[in-house]
Amino acid sequence: MERGTLCDGSVYVAVGGVVEATSSCELLDLLIQGITPGRTLVVDLTAVTHADETGMAALAVAYRIASLHDGELRVLGCTGEAEQVLAAHDQLGGLEWPW
């Protein structure tokens, strides 16, 4: 996982490899650290090779926390398994993902 700041002040987090139960706590910690009131947290999932519900739940939690702090979370490069899991959360949980 890689973290940085974009020229507009948004925090950028690049996630790669496997995003599942074994890495979800680390991912959530990194995402929470990147939440800044009034700013955007950009999460790039382009390099994710495998994802499950537990791993993607970290995104849902971070999304809600960012919303509570007048921030937002944007997801980039969400394809394959990650996209399928988030789409299932959309249908079941009513989350509106910003992609």
Stockholm file with secondary structure:
# STOCKHOLM 1.0

chainA/1-99         MERGTLCDGSVYVAVGGVVEATSSCELLDLLIQGITPGRTLVVDLTAVTHADETGMAALAVAYRIASLHDGELRVLGCTGEAEQVLAAHDQLGGLEWPW
#=GR chainA/1-99 SS CEEEECTTSCEEEEEEEEESHHHHHHHHHHHHHHCCTTSEEEEEEEEEEEECHHHHHHHHHHHHHHHHTTCEEEEESCCHHHHHHHHHHHHHHCCCCCC
#=GC SS_cons        CEEEECTTSCEEEEEEEEESHHHHHHHHHHHHHHCCTTSEEEEEEEEEEEECHHHHHHHHHHHHHHHHTTCEEEEESCCHHHHHHHHHHHHHHCCCCCC
//
